[in-house]
Amino acid sequence: MTNTVKPETAGVIAPPPLIHLAGLAIAIVLDYAVRPLPITDGAWRWLPAALLISSGAVFIALPGVRFRLAKTALRPWKPTTALVTDGIYRLSRNPIYVGMALVYAGLGFGLNTIWAFGLLVVVLPVMHFGVIRREEKYLETLFGDNYRAYKETTPRWL
């Protein structure tokens, strides 16, 4: 009989905000080094930027409340002690990452760099394979059938 040891954390490759910030930083550097056509020359870009950033902030903030109520770590590199499936987690298994992508897109508009959107197609797979898949495996190990049932009824994104 083998003893299976549960992992202490999800083992994500990097803190998710840093992954998004790295993509945005590279976009800004590319924007200055190789100036493509801007998204727009007008100030109108701040309207979609503000809408995306504020929507993303809601998707990031609401889960924090749920995690505090459940008395579990919000940061994926810390041990998880409870499975949160209520509140905004009824709509998405990854509302924080939805929020981060919205904020990222909003900053891309606001900074007027098309590179941000080009690099988002790199950031999202890094998040998927380096963070989300690892978290899912970790949560399935910790919570078993409860997590599998949650995955069946709740979409990953929206």
N, C-alpha and C positions, 0 to 999 in steps of 0.2 A: 504494500500500500504506500503510495507516495503522498507526501505532504505538499500541498500547494500553498505557496506563500503569496499573499495578496500584496500588490505593490503599494507603497506608501503614498505615491502621487501619480498623476497621469503621465509624467515624463515628457511634457511638451518641449519642443525644440528651443523655444524662446517665449518670453512674455508676449502675448498677442498684441498689446499696444505697440511694442517695439517693432514687430513685424510690419504693422501698418505704417509706423513712422519711418521705418527704413525705406519702404516703397515710396513714400511721399518725399523723403529727402533725396532719393535718387532722381525722382521726377523733377525736383527743383534744380538739381545740378544739371541734368540733361536739358532742361529748359533754358538755362543760361549758356550752356556749351553749344547746343544745337537748337537754335530758336526756330521751332516750327510755326505754323500759323496759330495764332492764339484762338481760344474758344470764341472770344468776342472782343471787340474793341471797346464796347460800352460798359457802363456801370451796372447794367441790368443783371449781370451775372451774379450780383450779390443777393438777388431775390432767391433763385434756386439754391445758392450756397447756404443762405440762412435757413431755408426750409429743410434742406438735407441735414445740416448740422444740428438744428434743433430737434428734428425727428430722431436722429441718431442718438442725441443726448438722452432722450426719453427711453429709448431701447437700452441704453447703458445704465441709466439710473434706476429704473424699476426693478431689475433683477437684484441690485444691491440690497434693496429693502427685503425682498424675499429671502435672500441668503442670510441677512442679519436675523430675521425672524426664525429661520431654521437653525441658527447657530452653527453654520458651516462656512468654510473658507470660500471667498469669492475668487481668489487667485488660483488658477489651475496648476500652479507649481506647489501648492500647499495641499495637505491631506483633506479629503472630503469626508464629512461625517453624516450627511443627510442628502437624500435625493429630493430636489426641489422640482415639483411638477405643477404647481398652482400659479395663479396670477398670470403674468405674461408668458410663463413657461407652458401654458396651455395652448398658446399660439405658435410657439417656436421652441425647439430644443436649444437654440443658440441665439437668443435675442441680443446678447451683448455683442456678438460678432456681426449680427445684422447692423446693430448700431454703429460699430466701428467702421463698417463698409460705407454706411451712409455719411458719417462724419468725413471719412476719407474722400468720398465723391464730392461732398460739399466744399472741402478745402481745395480740391482740384478745380472746381468752378471758381471759387473765390480767388485763388492764386492765378487763375487764367492759364493753366497748363494742361495741354492735351496729354502730356506724358503721364500724368497721374492716372488717367483712364487706361492708357496702354499698359502701365505697370500693375494696375489692379488685376489684370488677367494673370499676373505672376503672384501677386500677394494672396489672392483667394485660394489657389491650389496649395501654396505653402501653408496657409491656415488649415485647409482641409486635411492634408496629409501629416503636417507637422504638429498640429494642435487637436483639431476636432476628432480625427480618427483615433488618436491616442487617448483622448478623454473618453470617447465612447467605449473603447476596450476596457479602460480603467473602471468606468462606471458599471459596465456589465460584470466585471469581476467582483466589484463590491456589492452590487445590488441585484445581480442575477435576473430572475424572472420579472421582478418589478421594473427594472430598467428596460428589459426587452419588450414588455407590454407598453411601456411609455413610448418607446421608439415606434411601435406599431401604430399608435394613435396620434402622434404629434410630429409634424414635419420638421426637418432639420432647420430649414430657413424660415419660410412663411407659407 
